[in-house]
Each structure stands twice: as C-alpha cells, then as structure tokens.
Amino acid sequence: MYLDYWQLDAKPFEPGCDDRTFFRGAAFQSAINKLRYAIENNRAAGLLAGPAGVGKTLLVESLRQQLGADYQPFVRVVFPQMSDRDLLVYLAEQLGAPPADPPRHTIEESLRRLEYILADNVSRKRRAVVVVDEAHLLEDSGLLEPLRLLLNLGSSGAPPFTLLLVGQPTLGPIVQRHGGLDERVDIKVLLPALSLEETASYVTHRLEAAGATREIFAADALKTIHQLTGGIPRRINRLCDLALLVGFANGQHAIDAESLHAIHGELVTVPAAA
C-alpha cells in the first residue's frame, strides 16, 4: 500500500527475512558461533535464552542452514507441553525411526526405536540435533528429567545427538535447579536485545534492503525507536511498519519522533469497553 509513496521495492519490516534482509548483529553471530561449536564438537547440550521477539527462532533457523549435511536429522519440538510418553513418540517419528511394533507407543517401545535410529545415524557418521522451543515450559511439563535421561543413549559414552534448549531468560535458572541436566549443558548463550546503535543499523539495513534511496526515518526517530521497543526486533518491525503506513496516510516526508510516540501509544493502548 505504501511502497510507491516511500519509493520502496518491498515492505522492509516483514516478520520473516531472507539473505538480503537478514541483519547480522555481533551478538547474534556470536551466539550462532557458540552453538555451532557445541554441535560440531559433539557436546551433549546447549542453551539459548532471550526475551520474546529478540530473534531466537531466526537464529535457530540460521544455525540449521549453516550446519553441514553431517548434522541431520535436525528436529524441532515447538510444543513442549506434552507427556514424556508423547515426547518419546514424537522424537522417534521425527528422527525417522521405523514404524512402531505392538504394543505401540509405550515408553519402552519408543526408547527402542530411538536407540535404533540414533545408532544407525551414528553409523552413517551423522549427528542429530534436537531443538526444544519454549523450553522454559519444560519444568511445568515434567520433561527436564526425561530429556536428561535421553542424553544417556548411545554406547560410546557420548550422546548420539545434541540437545538445544531454547526459551525465555527464565530458562537459565530453571535448568540450574535441575543439577543433573545443568551438568550436561556445555554452552549457555543469552541473546540480548539490540543496543541503540544496533537498532539504528537494523532499521537502516532493512530499509536499504527494501530499496530505500533516501532518509525515511529522521535521526531523532531512530533513537525513539530504540526507546519505545527496547531494541526487540519484533517490536521494531511492528512499530516501523505501522509508522510507514501512517506516514503515507498523512502525507509525511519523513517519520519523526513525535509521530512514533503517537503510533506507539495506539499500539499499547487498549480501548475501554463501551
């Protein structure tokens, strides 16, 4: 709707991104390097924590793309609130285990399937990666101990896969309370929000990737974006996208700090019930 007005080739602040729009901040790249180290050096487990909207899912996807073909299957558990039985069934199927034999989907049967497929994977000189999203919910589901026990699979003493726990900042203290699992976590990474300078670079990068050839957000606006969003990329995208729409509707030449404050007020205000 606003592309022609701002002389853009594409919408700059869409939730997803590709190689062209991907912003490689220093903290983001450091986190990928540490987690790659854990996986490529056959470590048992790693932990990635950060506030909602900071880019953890994007980081995991970037990590998957960077890993070579030897690091397969790459399995993501996106709904960790399940029983231990259901978790084992899900992992066995996602890792490519043979069909279940009667009695189907018991814990014992699922463990046998997991042992078989993981041993076969190792024999092919491959290493599986199991990512658990929203892992801060695992304590309530009682799944932290079953996941720790799964790391005992394998005959060589080293687990045949790397477990990557991904969640909000409370994940670190939760894992620490479970000492047995905490001992197996070799790499812990906190992905922070963007700094003021990184926020300005992020906005500029996304605009330039979308074809911007002139200043769209005034200098004072970039500082305001950071103040209003806390440097969280998801919030930055939402605020900036709406700012471009409102600026187009109002016929503005550029987006300034005052406009952003007004738009942010609309985003966070819940209208009173009539």
Order of alpha helices (4+ residues) and beta strands (2+ residues): alpha-alpha-beta-alpha-beta-alpha-alpha-beta-alpha-alpha-beta-alpha-alpha-beta-alpha-alpha-alpha-alpha
